[in-house]
Amino acid sequence: MFPQKLAPALFGLILSGLMSLLVSGIATYRSTGLSADFLATWTGGWLTAWLVAFPVVLVVAPLTRRAVSALVARD
């Protein structure tokens, strides 16, 4: 188990990994179709995207939380 203080970073790691996996898979499929090297191309694209997505999520998530808080009515 991870300590609670790492929850935001772990959330960002998992979210960025899943989203970059999905988006890079769609982009790779649209670009190459189901070619013989699809999985290798997708994996390379995904890892590159994840390296960018993870730090971006860590920076953007707090800003997004503030924006959502400002847009949602308080009870």
C-alpha positions as a Markdown table, in Angstrom:
| # | Residue | x | y | z |
|---|---|---|---|---|
| 1 | Met | 0.0 | 0.0 | 0.0 |
| 2 | Phe | 1.0 | 3.6 | -0.7 |
| 3 | Pro | 0.9 | 6.4 | 1.9 |
| 4 | Gln | -2.0 | 8.8 | 1.5 |
| 5 | Lys | 0.3 | 11.7 | 0.6 |
| 6 | Leu | 1.2 | 9.9 | -2.6 |
| 7 | Ala | -2.5 | 9.6 | -3.7 |
| 8 | Pro | -2.4 | 12.6 | -6.1 |
| 9 | Ala | 0.7 | 11.4 | -7.8 |
| 10 | Leu | -0.6 | 7.8 | -8.0 |
| 11 | Phe | -3.9 | 9.1 | -9.4 |
| 12 | Gly | -2.0 | 11.1 | -12.0 |
| 13 | Leu | 0.2 | 8.1 | -12.9 |
| 14 | Ile | -2.7 | 5.8 | -13.5 |
| 15 | Leu | -4.9 | 8.4 | -15.2 |
| 16 | Ser | -2.2 | 9.5 | -17.6 |
| 17 | Gly | -1.2 | 6.0 | -18.3 |
| 18 | Leu | -4.7 | 4.9 | -19.2 |
| 19 | Met | -5.6 | 8.0 | -21.2 |
| 20 | Ser | -2.3 | 8.0 | -23.2 |
| 21 | Leu | -2.8 | 4.3 | -23.9 |
| 22 | Leu | -6.2 | 4.8 | -25.3 |
| 23 | Val | -5.5 | 7.9 | -27.3 |
| 24 | Ser | -2.2 | 6.6 | -28.7 |
| 25 | Gly | -3.9 | 3.4 | -29.7 |
| 26 | Ile | -6.6 | 5.2 | -31.6 |
| 27 | Ala | -4.1 | 7.5 | -33.2 |
| 28 | Thr | -1.8 | 4.6 | -34.2 |
| 29 | Tyr | -4.8 | 2.7 | -35.6 |
| 30 | Arg | -5.9 | 5.6 | -37.6 |
| 31 | Ser | -2.4 | 6.2 | -38.9 |
| 32 | Thr | -1.3 | 2.7 | -39.7 |
| 33 | Gly | -4.4 | 0.5 | -39.5 |
| 34 | Leu | -3.9 | -3.0 | -38.2 |
| 35 | Ser | -0.4 | -3.4 | -39.7 |
| 36 | Ala | 2.0 | -6.2 | -38.8 |
| 37 | Asp | 4.0 | -3.8 | -36.6 |
| 38 | Phe | 0.9 | -2.2 | -35.0 |
| 39 | Leu | 1.7 | -3.3 | -31.4 |
| 40 | Ala | 5.3 | -2.2 | -31.6 |
| 41 | Thr | 4.3 | 1.2 | -33.1 |
| 42 | Trp | 1.5 | 1.6 | -30.5 |
| 43 | Thr | 3.8 | 0.7 | -27.6 |
| 44 | Gly | 6.5 | 3.2 | -28.7 |
| 45 | Gly | 3.9 | 6.0 | -29.2 |
| 46 | Trp | 2.2 | 5.2 | -25.9 |
| 47 | Leu | 5.4 | 5.3 | -23.8 |
| 48 | Thr | 6.4 | 8.6 | -25.4 |
| 49 | Ala | 2.9 | 10.0 | -24.8 |
| 50 | Trp | 3.0 | 8.8 | -21.2 |
| 51 | Leu | 6.3 | 10.5 | -20.5 |
| 52 | Val | 4.7 | 13.8 | -21.5 |
| 53 | Ala | 1.2 | 13.1 | -20.1 |
| 54 | Phe | 2.2 | 12.3 | -16.5 |
| 55 | Pro | 4.0 | 15.5 | -15.6 |
| 56 | Val | 1.3 | 17.5 | -17.5 |
| 57 | Val | -1.4 | 15.8 | -15.4 |
| 58 | Leu | 0.4 | 16.6 | -12.2 |
| 59 | Val | 0.5 | 20.3 | -13.2 |
| 60 | Val | -2.9 | 20.6 | -14.7 |
| 61 | Ala | -5.0 | 18.6 | -12.2 |
| 62 | Pro | -4.9 | 21.2 | -9.4 |
| 63 | Leu | -5.9 | 23.9 | -11.9 |
| 64 | Thr | -8.7 | 21.7 | -13.2 |
| 65 | Arg | -10.0 | 21.0 | -9.7 |
| 66 | Arg | -10.1 | 24.8 | -9.0 |
| 67 | Ala | -11.9 | 25.5 | -12.3 |
| 68 | Val | -14.5 | 22.8 | -11.5 |
| 69 | Ser | -14.9 | 24.1 | -8.0 |
| 70 | Ala | -15.6 | 27.5 | -9.4 |
| 71 | Leu | -18.2 | 26.2 | -11.9 |
| 72 | Val | -20.1 | 23.9 | -9.5 |
| 73 | Ala | -22.8 | 25.3 | -7.2 |
| 74 | Arg | -22.1 | 24.8 | -3.6 |
| 75 | Asp | -24.8 | 23.1 | -1.4 |
